[in-house]
Every structure is written in structure tokens, then in C-alpha cells.
Amino acid sequence: MLIIKNGRVLDPTDGFDGIADVWVEEGKIIKRSGNAGMEEVPADAQVIDATGMVVAPGLVDVHVHFRDPGLTYKEDILTGAAAAAKGGFTRVVCMANTKPTVDSVETLRYVLEKGEQTGIHVMQAAAVTKGLAGKELVDMEALKAAGAVGFTDDGIPILDAKMLFCAMQEAKRLEVPISLHEEDARLITNNGVNQGEAAKQLGIVGSPSLAEESIVARDCMIALRTGARVNIQHISSALSVEIVRFAKSLGADVWAEVTPHHLTLTDEAILRYGTMAKMNPPLRTEADREALVAALVDGTIDMVATDHAPHSTEEKAGNLAEAPVAPSGITGLETALGLCVTHLVRNKKMTLLQLMEKMSKKPAELYHFPYEGIREGAAADLVVFAPEEAWVVKEFASKASNTPFIGETLYGKVHYTICDGKIVYQA
């Protein structure tokens, strides 16, 4: 038996926010006791004193890259899951842009079987099109039957509208979400950097927000007509937010995710951090950043997702626009909670309970994952963190350290991550 005592328990399922003890046995929560510290503890119980800490449902990330199979010099399923556990995540959804692509049952099974060795719930979204080529749909029914929780060509937009229409029809029939990387590469001169003042100072053209907005508008309308559940990935533009808001008002089953880095940085970061701030879609303006925060608070954006994108030190040592060109993306699992606590909760943009909804409840709902909060009979997937404790970003469980946040002081240190009642990370 595991008993977490005297913590501030946050449960987005019923809005509970109060001091309580949480009792865990055989992978399940057997009691959420409001008599914190008052009940007799069995002699053989393992006890965690969570005084001054938050106890919340384990975080859920619907957008990670574990690079396995084929790109394991960047990350693999075991190290990616370790990074997730260190960040407070008990469930993640891996993207399909591996080598080989997750477009076959064989590759899917490899990921799922290796994921079972990690201690957390590693889920896999399969590709929408074979080889991410945008020319032929995968066998979505067979992949779902083999364990795929959804479908995405993340990293590459699906520019063929008819192809995407057919994919959404099938996703609707199978009752699974389809997640979309939204950009029209034909409008982009240099990806990873916003077309704006920072790009001008660097002497490059960059990527206009129109490249995202035009495809978001198209895909929201296809979602409306098909009834498919569609997730707009790593949204970055204020106008894209308004398009999603409009589509939702029409009744479209459209969802949107935003990354911690798009919530906290602007394109000026590229001048300070160079390729460490190069990401796709790029960091945009302060007006865009403020619109993203507001939309997360009001529910237009449904959830926070990291887009955890590990790269090697050698790769990130490349250039912004000239060969050798550095890849876009940053690691995110280990800094996500800290960034959100520091920049959203401490700045009074949202409460801790609201943040837990955006980082656990809503992501779980998108994929129909079981989510019962912290109550009797629920799975004991939990994170215990200290919202007022400062910590410095410097050491990683991930193989990669490509992030502009190294050396930054954040709040919200994770002390324990518990999955199926077992401690999978302890600070």
C-alpha cells in the first residue's frame, strides 16, 4: 500500500482542491480522505509526505517524438519515457515520423511492445499516409485494431484536400482522432523562423503565419463536413485561434493544442538563442503569444502538448537557413510543467486546477483515454510536485538537451511520478 499524506489534491473531474490523503493499493486509488493526517496508517504502508506539494492526476502529452525506431541517436522509447516520468507525465502519444514510419502493424507493435517496458503508458499514433508521402492512405482499420490510438502525419502537412477528406471520413467511422501539422510549405522560404522583424535582422525571409492559417481554415471546414474529431497541432497564430473558435461555434469537433514554448517565447528568442529557438511552426509575435494564452484560458485551445522533439548537439549546431541547416524543434517533457506553473499560474493567468485540466483531463478526453481523476477505483496515475519550489533547468533524462531554457529558474518541481500505483520517478 502507498499513502500520499497531507498534499493539496487537485482533481479536474470534480473540481476538488483541498488538503487530503490519497491511499493507493494494487494500482488503484482506494480512498481520497479529507481527514488528512488523522487516520491510522498500516505498518507496512509506504508513505509519502506531500506537505506543501500538489497531488494531481498524472500529466498526459498527446504529442511527443521518441525517434524510435530508426533515429535512436536522438532519443529512444526508454529514454523518452524516462524524460516523461521526470516531467510528471504518465501517458504520452508518440508521433509516427520514425524510420521506418509507423504505417504498418509490424512497426506499430514494435513501439507498443517496447513501450510496455517503460513503466508509463506509451501510446502510438499511426501515420495517415504511407511513408508520410501524402499519396496513399494507410490501412487505418487494421492499425487501429493493432493498437493505434489515432492518426497523424505530424512533421508533414497533408496538402491533398481530397486525400484528407477521405482520411477524416475513415477516422470518423473508426471513432479515432486525426491530428494535423498545419502549414503550406509553398508559402515558406525558411522554415523554423517567423517571417517578421527578427527574421529581417537575420537577413532571411522566414515562415509567414499565413502558411498555417490557410491550411487550418481548410481543414476546419473539412472537419465540419465529415464530423471527424480533428486536433490542430502546435497552434501558433492568433488568426489560427480565431479560425478554430469559429469552427467550434459551427459545431465542428475541432480541438487545438499549444506548446509551452509558444506560450512563453516570441520570435525575438531566435536572436538570443539561435537554432535552440528554431521550431516548426516558429515562435511568432507577442500579440500571437498573448492570443494563445488567452485562448488556452477560455477553452478555445483545449490542451498543452509539448511536441517533445529531441535532436543531437551536432545537428542543432547547424545554421538557421544555410547548409548545414539545423533541424527545428526542442525537447519539452522535462520543462513543460515548470514553464506553465511559472508563466501561467504564478502570473495569475490560470489556477493550478485549470492547468491540470489542460495538461491531463483534456488531452485524455481527446483520445478517449480512461480518466477518472483522484477518486476511489481510479487508476493510480499521479504526479506530486511543489508549485512554490524553484529549480534550475540543467540536467536531462532525455538523450537530448536542445532547449533554450537551459539555465532558467522555474517553479513547480516534480518530486514523484506514480503510474499504476508504482513510483516511476522520484527526485
VOGU-3710 file (C-alpha; in Angstrom, 3 decimals, decimal comma):
1> mliikngrvl> 0,000/0,000/0,000  1,110/3,557/-0,799  -0,286/6,538/1,101  0,351/10,117/-0,004  -0,294/12,286/3,023  -1,099/15,953/3,570  -0,943/17,025/-0,067  -3,035/19,624/-1,840  -5,122/17,338/-4,028  -6,328/18,734/-7,368
11> dptdgfdgia> -8,930/16,740/-9,295  -10,235/18,265/-12,549  -13,026/15,682/-12,762  -14,989/17,145/-9,847  -13,160/20,410/-9,192  -11,776/19,233/-5,853  -8,988/21,443/-4,492  -8,113/20,729/-0,881  -5,787/19,044/1,573  -6,318/15,281/1,590
21> dvwveegkii> -4,589/11,920/1,841  -4,582/9,594/-1,161  -4,495/5,837/-0,496  -3,259/3,509/-3,246  -3,340/-0,274/-3,422  -2,783/-2,709/-6,305  -2,525/0,079/-8,846  -5,799/1,748/-7,879  -6,826/4,650/-5,684  -8,818/3,166/-2,826
31> krsgnagmee> -9,531/6,380/-0,955  -9,273/10,163/-1,129  -9,516/11,073/2,508  -10,411/14,564/3,631  -9,183/13,739/7,126  -5,598/14,489/6,169  -3,112/13,075/8,645  -5,815/11,831/11,012  -6,240/8,190/10,013  -4,038/5,398/11,280
41> vpadaqvida> -1,507/4,242/8,707  -0,910/0,483/8,295  2,550/-0,546/9,473  3,540/-1,983/6,100  2,414/1,031/4,055  4,843/3,192/2,083  4,200/6,816/2,998  4,942/9,971/1,012  4,655/13,188/2,979  3,327/15,671/0,430
51> tgmvvapglv> 3,061/18,638/2,771  3,397/21,803/0,689  3,000/19,835/-2,538  0,273/19,270/-5,091  -1,080/15,784/-5,793  -2,742/15,655/-9,212  -3,604/13,140/-11,918  -0,578/12,169/-13,989  0,034/14,503/-16,904  -0,893/13,401/-20,438
61> dvhvhfrdpg> 1,039/14,534/-23,519  -0,584/13,874/-26,882  2,421/14,970/-28,950  5,905/13,505/-28,436  8,719/12,288/-30,659  10,661/9,367/-29,205  12,545/8,796/-32,513  12,291/5,039/-32,162  12,688/3,094/-34,444  15,486/4,382/-36,631
71> ltykediltg> 16,624/7,669/-35,070  17,652/6,455/-31,647  20,826/8,553/-31,527  18,400/11,413/-30,719  16,074/9,546/-28,328  14,564/6,120/-27,831  11,403/4,856/-26,214  13,107/4,102/-22,889  14,867/7,469/-22,547  11,852/9,336/-23,849
81> aaaaakggft> 9,648/7,661/-21,271  12,196/8,468/-18,551  12,051/12,128/-19,590  8,258/11,965/-19,494  8,247/10,479/-15,992  10,686/13,129/-14,770  8,330/15,768/-16,127  5,287/14,299/-14,360  3,744/12,552/-17,379  2,205/9,114/-17,005
91> rvvcmantkp> 0,817/8,816/-20,537  2,189/10,000/-23,896  1,245/9,653/-27,557  4,173/9,142/-29,928  4,194/10,574/-33,430  4,653/8,396/-36,488  7,583/10,099/-38,268  10,168/7,477/-37,364  12,319/5,334/-39,700  10,523/3,270/-40,768
101> tvdsvetlry> 7,352/5,296/-40,462  4,680/3,851/-38,184  2,438/2,949/-41,114  2,408/-0,828/-40,658  1,172/-3,174/-37,956  4,697/-4,575/-37,568  6,268/-1,210/-36,725  3,346/-0,263/-34,513  3,727/-3,446/-32,480  7,446/-2,774/-32,035
111> vlekgeqtgi> 6,717/0,590/-30,425  3,903/-0,682/-28,225  5,868/-3,701/-27,006  8,895/-1,576/-26,158  6,620/0,961/-24,506  5,395/-1,720/-22,126  8,923/-1,871/-20,674  8,968/1,772/-19,584  6,693/1,986/-16,539  4,434/4,630/-18,100
121> hvmqaaavtk> 1,706/4,376/-20,734  3,350/4,803/-24,141  0,703/5,099/-26,842  1,249/5,408/-30,594  -0,496/7,371/-33,322  -0,035/5,780/-36,738  0,618/7,669/-39,953  -2,277/8,888/-42,076  -0,488/8,241/-45,365  2,047/5,566/-46,270
131> glagkelvdm> 5,571/6,792/-45,739  4,139/10,238/-44,872  4,158/10,793/-48,631  0,618/12,140/-48,826  -0,300/9,874/-51,721  -1,952/6,749/-50,287  -3,868/6,188/-47,069  -2,694/3,562/-44,610  -4,993/0,737/-43,582  -6,485/2,716/-40,705
141> ealkaagavg> -8,820/-0,052/-39,591  -6,028/-2,611/-39,277  -3,768/-0,176/-37,445  -6,492/0,771/-35,001  -7,169/-2,910/-34,331  -3,447/-3,369/-33,627  -3,414/-0,575/-31,043  -3,041/2,771/-32,809  -4,907/5,401/-30,780  -5,164/7,908/-33,628
151> ftddgipild> -3,543/9,061/-36,843  -1,139/11,828/-37,835  1,437/12,735/-40,462  2,953/15,187/-37,980  6,003/16,911/-39,382  4,480/16,980/-42,850  1,192/18,665/-43,832  -1,342/16,786/-45,939  -1,790/19,145/-48,879  -4,130/16,940/-50,934
161> akmlfcamqe> -7,579/18,048/-49,727  -9,364/15,039/-51,228  -6,918/12,667/-49,537  -7,508/14,367/-46,214  -11,289/14,337/-46,709  -11,161/10,555/-47,175  -8,888/10,167/-44,146  -11,266/12,177/-41,973  -14,224/10,112/-43,167  -12,407/6,935/-42,126
171> akrlevpisl> -11,296/8,432/-38,803  -14,907/9,365/-38,107  -16,054/5,820/-38,914  -13,415/4,353/-36,618  -14,073/6,942/-33,884  -10,444/7,988/-33,528  -8,875/11,450/-33,701  -6,761/12,673/-36,565  -4,036/15,199/-35,682  -2,702/17,651/-38,234
181> heedarlitn> 0,530/19,550/-38,775  -0,782/22,702/-40,418  1,396/24,580/-42,889  1,578/25,187/-46,592  5,261/24,791/-47,415  4,710/26,564/-50,717  4,363/29,814/-48,770  7,539/29,296/-46,721  11,014/30,469/-47,681  12,853/29,469/-44,483
191> ngvnqgeaak> 11,046/27,262/-42,003  11,542/27,418/-38,267  11,716/31,225/-38,094  8,735/33,575/-38,172  8,508/35,990/-41,070  8,900/39,206/-39,098  11,325/41,683/-37,603  13,673/39,074/-36,128  13,953/37,314/-39,498  14,739/40,652/-41,164
201> qlgivgspsl> 17,553/41,267/-38,705  18,946/37,843/-39,601  18,654/38,574/-43,315  16,199/35,755/-44,029  12,570/35,655/-45,172  11,164/33,090/-42,773  7,734/31,485/-42,480  4,568/33,630/-42,534  1,650/32,805/-40,256  -0,449/32,613/-43,439
211> aeesivardc> 1,201/29,261/-44,159  -0,501/27,911/-41,040  -3,737/29,875/-41,155  -4,675/28,941/-44,717  -4,434/25,210/-44,005  -6,128/25,494/-40,606  -9,104/27,180/-42,305  -9,339/24,465/-44,954  -9,045/21,612/-42,503  -11,550/23,054/-40,046
221> mialrtgarv> -14,119/23,106/-42,845  -13,320/19,528/-43,859  -13,676/18,541/-40,210  -17,052/20,268/-40,058  -18,322/18,438/-43,133  -17,033/14,996/-42,135  -17,766/15,166/-38,400  -14,291/13,838/-37,651  -12,500/14,638/-34,414  -9,574/16,771/-35,574
231> niqhissals> -6,692/18,084/-33,482  -4,856/21,166/-34,735  -1,321/20,526/-33,573  1,058/23,111/-32,031  -1,093/26,110/-32,969  0,965/29,306/-33,175  -1,045/32,137/-34,726  -3,697/34,454/-33,295  -5,685/34,175/-36,509  -5,482/30,378/-36,422
241> veivrfaksl> -7,037/30,592/-32,961  -9,929/32,663/-34,325  -10,471/30,139/-37,108  -10,637/27,299/-34,576  -13,007/29,333/-32,423  -15,278/29,903/-35,439  -15,206/26,222/-36,436  -16,161/25,199/-32,908  -19,064/27,671/-32,971  -20,342/25,924/-36,115
251> gadvwaevtp> -20,291/22,570/-34,352  -17,042/21,128/-35,721  -15,333/18,561/-33,473  -12,096/20,537/-33,705  -9,540/20,572/-30,902  -6,298/22,510/-30,595  -3,058/22,063/-28,694  -0,386/24,615/-27,802  3,186/24,071/-26,663  4,773/25,611/-23,565
261> hhltltdeai> 7,356/27,329/-25,756  4,727/29,037/-27,890  3,055/30,208/-24,672  6,255/31,677/-23,233  8,543/32,841/-26,066  8,322/35,059/-29,154  10,310/35,245/-32,366  12,777/37,568/-30,634  14,128/34,436/-28,939  15,735/33,416/-32,229
271> lrygtmakmn> 18,095/36,415/-31,907  19,182/35,304/-28,424  19,185/31,517/-28,669  19,765/30,879/-32,378  18,889/27,370/-33,504  17,768/26,421/-29,982  14,740/28,626/-30,665  14,176/27,283/-34,167  10,951/25,301/-34,266  8,162/24,411/-36,645
281> pplrteadre> 5,766/26,175/-36,522  8,007/29,053/-35,486  7,722/31,254/-32,447  5,677/34,244/-33,530  4,918/37,740/-32,214  3,992/38,940/-28,738  0,447/39,525/-29,983  0,277/35,902/-31,117  1,690/34,663/-27,810  -0,848/36,673/-25,815
291> alvaalvdgt> -3,677/35,338/-28,003  -2,519/31,762/-27,386  -2,520/32,266/-23,622  -5,979/33,853/-23,700  -7,347/31,057/-25,898  -5,956/28,381/-23,573  -7,641/30,088/-20,643  -11,022/30,471/-22,389  -11,022/26,916/-23,779  -10,629/27,658/-27,487
301> idmvatdhap> -7,290/25,883/-27,196  -8,033/22,661/-25,367  -4,698/21,459/-24,071  -0,979/21,849/-23,614  1,208/19,420/-25,599  4,987/19,519/-25,622  5,912/18,482/-29,190  8,960/16,972/-27,469  11,485/16,993/-30,332  14,955/15,796/-29,323
311> hsteekagnl> 17,904/16,373/-31,660  21,629/15,758/-31,296  24,047/18,505/-30,289  25,760/18,206/-33,666  22,513/18,689/-35,568  21,489/21,752/-33,579  24,952/23,233/-34,157  23,939/23,836/-37,785  22,686/27,081/-39,264  19,271/28,721/-39,329
321> aeapvapsgi> 18,901/28,878/-43,100  22,156/27,928/-44,850  23,618/24,446/-45,167  24,122/22,631/-42,916  20,659/23,628/-41,748  19,783/22,811/-38,141  16,508/20,907/-37,645  13,533/22,542/-35,972  12,286/21,516/-32,553  13,172/21,438/-28,873
331> tgletalglc> 12,882/18,977/-26,020  9,871/19,652/-23,850  8,776/16,912/-21,473  11,005/17,856/-18,558  10,298/21,594/-18,633  6,591/21,682/-19,569  5,068/21,723/-16,091  7,643/24,159/-14,778  7,136/26,573/-17,648  3,369/26,518/-17,238
341> vthlvrnkkm> 3,457/26,919/-13,459  5,978/29,750/-13,755  4,431/31,701/-16,616  0,727/30,897/-16,332  -0,059/30,123/-12,684  2,408/32,438/-10,929  1,449/35,200/-13,369  -2,199/34,574/-12,411  -3,325/33,691/-15,927  -4,935/30,493/-14,626
351> tllqlmekms> -5,214/28,425/-11,471  -3,359/25,202/-10,793  -6,632/23,303/-11,100  -7,258/24,836/-14,534  -3,716/23,958/-15,595  -4,202/20,341/-14,555  -7,312/20,219/-16,727  -5,254/21,440/-19,713  -2,368/19,065/-19,034  -4,225/15,883/-18,087
361> kkpaelyhfp> -8,019/15,838/-18,379  -8,461/17,436/-21,815  -5,614/15,524/-23,514  -7,088/12,278/-22,177  -10,530/13,226/-23,476  -9,201/13,885/-26,975  -8,073/10,276/-27,295  -10,863/8,701/-25,198  -8,271/7,556/-22,654  -9,615/6,377/-19,297
371> yegiregaaa> -9,561/9,301/-16,878  -11,292/9,185/-13,534  -9,255/11,715/-11,599  -8,388/11,055/-7,968  -11,232/9,027/-6,562  -11,982/5,509/-5,404  -11,417/2,963/-8,147  -9,432/5,264/-10,442  -6,058/4,216/-11,809  -3,265/5,447/-9,556
381> dlvvfapeea> -1,556/7,608/-12,188  -0,360/10,638/-10,224  2,132/13,471/-10,140  3,357/15,058/-6,914  5,024/18,445/-7,372  5,966/21,513/-5,340  4,464/24,590/-7,028  6,487/27,053/-4,931  9,827/25,269/-5,221  12,340/26,841/-7,597
391> wvvkefaska> 14,620/24,672/-9,703  17,131/25,297/-12,472  16,927/23,627/-15,886  20,244/21,848/-16,315  20,103/18,024/-16,282  18,008/15,772/-18,508  16,749/12,199/-18,508  16,313/12,615/-22,262  19,269/11,890/-24,524  18,909/15,428/-25,834
401> sntpfigetl> 19,277/18,888/-24,308  18,229/21,067/-27,249  16,234/23,737/-25,461  16,554/27,484/-24,975  15,518/27,101/-21,333  18,825/25,723/-20,021  19,861/27,757/-17,002  16,401/29,217/-16,445  14,867/29,123/-12,974  11,379/27,601/-12,990
411> ygkvhyticd> 8,837/26,734/-10,317  6,852/23,545/-9,868  9,458/20,869/-9,210  8,253/17,308/-9,730  9,066/15,111/-6,734  7,200/11,901/-7,630  5,548/10,426/-10,678  3,381/7,385/-9,979  1,960/5,142/-12,702  -0,356/2,230/-11,966
421> gkivyqa> 0,475/2,716/-8,304  4,248/2,365/-8,796  6,762/5,172/-8,319  8,407/5,608/-11,729  10,259/8,817/-10,886  11,488/10,252/-7,601  13,534/13,439/-7,335
//
